[in-house]
Amino acid sequence: MSQHPNEKAYFGKFGGQFVPETAMFALIELEKAYEEAKKDITFQEELTYLLKNYVGRETPLYYAKNLSEYYHHDIYLKREDLNHTGAHKINNALGQVLLAKRMGKKKVIAETGAGQHGVATATAAALLGLECEVYMGSVDIERQKLNVFRMELLGAKVIAVEEGLKTLKEATTAAIQSWVGEIETVFYVIGSAVGPHPYPKMVKDFQSVIGKEAKQQIEALGKYADHVIACVGGGSNAIGIFSAFLDDSTTKLYGVEAGGYGIDTDMHAATLSLGREGIIHGMKTYVLQNQYGQISPVHSISAGLDYPGVGPEHAYLFETKKATYAPITDKEAMDALLLITRKEGIIPAIESAHALAYLEKLCPTLSKDRPETIIVNVSGRGDKDMHTVFSILKGEKYE
Ligand SMILES: *Cc1c(COP(=O)(O)O)cnc(C)c1O
């Protein structure tokens, strides 16, 4: 059986295009433009050039010697934290903004939670000379003042969303509404492998550079990956690194979700662990919802994992057991952040610390006879999280 969508919009029964009729035009136009761009050597060369010279790819696959000694297995870190703007999100934002420009659009819009995707999109828009508007919940605007300022400095307009809980879910809904209103001139840059077709496939393609590099890098060492671990919010860094290993049944894949205060509480974002099939933001996937199908409020210490849905391909990989998904709590993630910081001198993003924390679960289950090779995707760097880490460690609010 193949991991590819059985019909072009679907991964098994997940995915699709659950959008108003007016948006169908734009999705069809987008799919056509994207298929053309994929085959256009000039487009691909420009993207490759920017990924190399602007983003700083390829990122290293770093052998974490101290961590390997600690866990008695060979641990390699894929260093997406070293990308320009500090995370993997720029791979996708550059790809989509370059496509928007190719399509002759004048303006891009984006949704953002913590502001990382907003910053990546504003960066790409500044570079490529497009107007940029970012929708952000007003609660998140208050929590992430520095990122709001970065976006404004880059020339983007940040639009406050006052609906509902005033966070990412509402910002996404507002961005979709605004896009439908201006569909001819505006390109909607989605920040994860979510949304209606063709977004999940397109975002996967733009992030698959992570997996391609990691596979080549581990093979260049004469090794192969026994295990690959990544955190899952919407699932773009995870599907990006998984993509190169999906056809290889010897490599085991792990997606780590936000366990928040614990999955026995209602303060988490463990969508695949505890969600049910439903529809959110134009796609059929797993959704955290109550018995009436209302989408549940979610919690994670890391804003990037704080989402009540998940990319449709992850729902498919979960149901077909091609990947394993597990929750990591806020506390386990913080403990891992401290461990990796002290052992390797690398301060990871709290999202990435969830993936690193999974070593604590996985390694004790492995045979001690031979060291196994484990790749962990370090999706981003911790700079953006310093105020959160400070307030936890010092027990006071840092502003
Ligand atoms: C946004 C973000 C994530 C989560 O997004 P995915 O689409 O699941 O990859 C993970 N890590 C970092 C550093 C992020 O900024």
The ligand as an ORCA input file, in Angstrom:
! r2SCAN-3c Opt
* xyz 0 1
  C       5.303     26.215     14.647
  C       6.344     25.345     15.241
  C       6.130     23.965     15.420
  C       4.823     23.281     15.122
  O       4.415     23.313     13.802
  P       4.392     22.023     12.873
  O       3.650     22.464     11.689
  O       3.734     20.922     13.632
  O       5.804     21.696     12.566
  C       7.158     23.204     15.919
  N       8.338     23.756     16.260
  C       8.589     25.073     16.114
  C       9.913     25.609     16.503
  C       7.592     25.918     15.603
  O       7.852     27.223     15.468
*
